[in-house]
Amino acid sequence: IGVVGAGAMGRGIVQLFAQAGIPVRVHDTQPGAVDPAIATLGDTLGKLAERGKLDPEAVRATLARISNAPTLSAFADCDLVIEAIVERLDIKQALFRALEAEISADAVIVTNTSSLSVTAIAAACARPERIGGYHFFNPVPLMRVVEVIGGPRTRGDVIDRLVALARAAGHEPVVCQDI
């Protein structure tokens, strides 16, 4: 999984999937933002271990699954890229267009947007059928629900993949329409 955005939501999404045993690559447009975000995750996981909520080996294994993606091309072999950046349609559309140029044709791209239309984001894409919404709630590891949002052109198998992944990570998927 690739995650674009190393802020609070991005870090939570990274933690969720890395703890679920999935390798995660993290990218942020702000130079130098990813390494401190990974260090913050290390602190968070370390505190969970101190409180007996995580085994120290699980902390080590989780952190080993997280890596810095210095450019979008590092997502070339990802099956899924999750966007968790600023809530601006033009910026999200530009990112999705750039991602389409870097990832495989069968990879899925989703937005964690809480307020923008998945349909509007997908309208900028060459392959809108692989675009969806994956709206997590903060803090992601504790709020165990995720909205799985399909636009009018999102393929059914994309929704099915997102639902299965959410369940595998211990979250309850709620399938929603883009309204």
C-alpha positions as CSV (number, residue, x, y, z in Angstrom):
1,I,0.0,0.0,0.0
2,G,1.2,3.5,-0.7
3,V,0.0,6.5,1.4
4,V,0.4,10.0,0.2
5,G,0.4,12.4,3.2
6,A,2.4,12.1,6.4
7,G,0.1,14.1,8.6
8,A,-2.2,12.8,11.4
9,M,-4.5,10.9,9.1
10,G,-1.8,9.5,6.9
11,R,0.2,8.3,9.9
12,G,-2.9,6.6,11.3
13,I,-3.6,4.9,8.0
14,V,0.0,3.8,7.8
15,Q,-0.1,2.4,11.4
16,L,-3.3,0.5,10.7
17,F,-2.1,-1.3,7.7
18,A,1.5,-1.9,8.9
19,Q,0.1,-3.4,12.1
20,A,-2.1,-5.6,10.0
21,G,1.0,-7.1,8.4
22,I,1.0,-5.1,5.1
23,P,4.1,-3.3,3.8
24,V,3.3,0.5,3.5
25,R,5.3,3.2,1.7
26,V,4.7,6.8,2.7
27,H,5.2,9.9,0.6
28,D,4.7,13.6,1.4
29,T,5.3,16.6,-0.8
30,Q,6.9,18.5,2.1
31,P,10.6,17.7,2.0
32,G,11.7,15.9,5.2
33,A,8.1,15.2,6.4
34,V,8.1,11.4,6.1
35,D,11.0,10.5,8.4
36,P,9.7,12.5,11.4
37,A,6.3,10.9,10.8
38,I,7.8,7.4,10.9
39,A,9.6,8.4,14.1
40,T,6.3,9.6,15.6
41,L,4.8,6.2,14.7
42,G,7.7,4.5,16.4
43,D,7.0,6.6,19.6
44,T,3.3,5.8,19.4
45,L,3.9,2.1,19.0
46,G,6.6,2.2,21.7
47,K,4.1,3.7,24.2
48,L,1.6,0.9,23.3
49,A,4.3,-1.7,24.1
50,E,5.1,0.1,27.4
51,R,1.5,-0.2,28.4
52,G,1.4,-3.9,27.4
53,K,-0.9,-3.3,24.5
54,L,1.7,-4.5,21.9
55,D,4.5,-7.0,22.1
56,P,7.9,-5.3,21.5
57,E,8.5,-7.8,18.6
58,A,5.2,-6.6,17.0
59,V,6.5,-3.0,17.3
60,R,9.7,-4.0,15.5
61,A,7.8,-5.9,12.8
62,T,5.3,-3.1,12.3
63,L,8.1,-0.5,11.9
64,A,10.0,-2.8,9.5
65,R,6.9,-2.7,7.2
66,I,7.0,1.1,6.8
67,S,9.2,2.8,4.3
68,N,9.8,6.3,2.9
69,A,8.7,6.8,-0.7
70,P,10.7,9.8,-1.8
71,T,8.8,10.1,-5.1
72,L,5.5,8.9,-6.5
73,S,7.4,6.4,-8.7
74,A,8.1,4.4,-5.5
75,F,4.4,3.4,-5.7
76,A,4.9,1.7,-9.1
77,D,4.2,-1.8,-7.8
78,C,1.6,-0.9,-5.1
79,D,-1.9,-2.4,-5.4
80,L,-3.5,0.5,-3.6
81,V,-2.5,4.1,-3.1
82,I,-4.4,6.1,-0.4
83,E,-4.4,9.9,-0.6
84,A,-4.6,11.8,2.7
85,I,-3.6,15.3,1.8
86,V,-5.1,18.8,2.0
87,E,-8.8,19.2,1.2
88,R,-8.5,21.0,-2.1
89,L,-10.0,19.6,-5.2
90,D,-7.4,21.0,-7.6
91,I,-4.5,19.6,-5.6
92,K,-6.2,16.1,-5.2
93,Q,-7.0,16.0,-8.9
94,A,-3.4,16.9,-9.8
95,L,-2.1,14.2,-7.5
96,F,-4.4,11.5,-8.9
97,R,-3.3,12.4,-12.4
98,A,0.3,12.1,-11.4
99,L,-0.3,8.8,-9.6
100,E,-2.0,7.3,-12.7
101,A,1.2,7.9,-14.6
102,E,3.3,6.0,-12.0
103,I,1.2,3.0,-10.9
104,S,0.0,-0.1,-12.7
105,A,-3.2,-0.1,-14.7
106,D,-4.9,-2.4,-12.2
107,A,-3.9,-0.5,-9.0
108,V,-6.6,1.3,-7.1
109,I,-6.3,4.9,-6.0
110,V,-8.5,6.2,-3.2
111,T,-9.1,9.4,-1.3
112,N,-9.5,9.9,2.4
113,T,-11.5,13.1,1.8
114,S,-14.2,13.9,4.3
115,S,-15.8,16.7,2.2
116,L,-15.0,16.5,-1.5
117,S,-16.7,14.5,-4.1
118,V,-15.1,11.2,-5.2
119,T,-16.7,11.8,-8.6
120,A,-15.1,15.2,-8.9
121,I,-11.7,13.8,-8.0
122,A,-12.1,10.9,-10.4
123,A,-13.3,13.2,-13.2
124,A,-9.7,14.3,-13.7
125,C,-8.5,10.8,-14.2
126,A,-8.0,8.7,-17.3
127,R,-9.4,5.6,-15.5
128,P,-12.1,6.8,-13.1
129,E,-13.4,3.2,-12.7
130,R,-10.5,2.5,-10.3
131,I,-11.0,5.5,-8.1
132,G,-12.9,5.4,-4.8
133,G,-13.1,6.9,-1.4
134,Y,-11.7,5.3,1.8
135,H,-12.7,7.7,4.5
136,F,-11.2,6.9,7.9
137,F,-11.9,8.6,11.1
138,N,-9.3,10.1,13.5
139,P,-7.6,8.5,15.3
140,V,-7.5,5.8,12.6
141,P,-6.2,2.9,14.7
142,L,-9.0,3.4,17.3
143,M,-12.0,4.5,15.3
144,R,-12.6,1.1,13.7
145,V,-14.9,2.2,10.9
146,V,-14.2,3.3,7.3
147,E,-16.5,4.6,4.7
148,V,-16.0,2.9,1.3
149,I,-17.3,5.3,-1.3
150,G,-17.9,4.5,-4.9
151,G,-18.5,7.1,-7.6
152,P,-20.8,6.4,-10.5
153,R,-18.0,4.9,-12.5
154,T,-16.2,3.0,-9.7
155,R,-16.0,-0.7,-10.6
156,G,-17.7,-3.1,-8.2
157,D,-14.5,-5.2,-7.7
158,V,-12.8,-2.0,-6.5
159,I,-15.4,-1.6,-3.7
160,D,-15.1,-5.4,-2.9
161,R,-11.3,-5.1,-2.6
162,L,-11.6,-2.1,-0.3
163,V,-14.2,-3.8,1.9
164,A,-12.1,-7.0,2.2
165,L,-9.0,-5.0,3.0
166,A,-10.8,-3.0,5.7
167,R,-12.0,-6.2,7.4
168,A,-8.5,-7.7,7.2
169,A,-7.2,-4.7,9.0
170,G,-9.8,-5.0,11.7
171,H,-12.1,-2.1,10.6
172,E,-15.8,-2.2,9.8
173,P,-16.4,-1.0,6.2
174,V,-19.6,0.9,5.5
175,V,-20.3,1.1,1.8
176,C,-21.6,4.5,0.8
177,Q,-22.6,6.4,-2.3
178,D,-20.8,9.6,-3.4
179,I,-23.5,12.1,-2.5
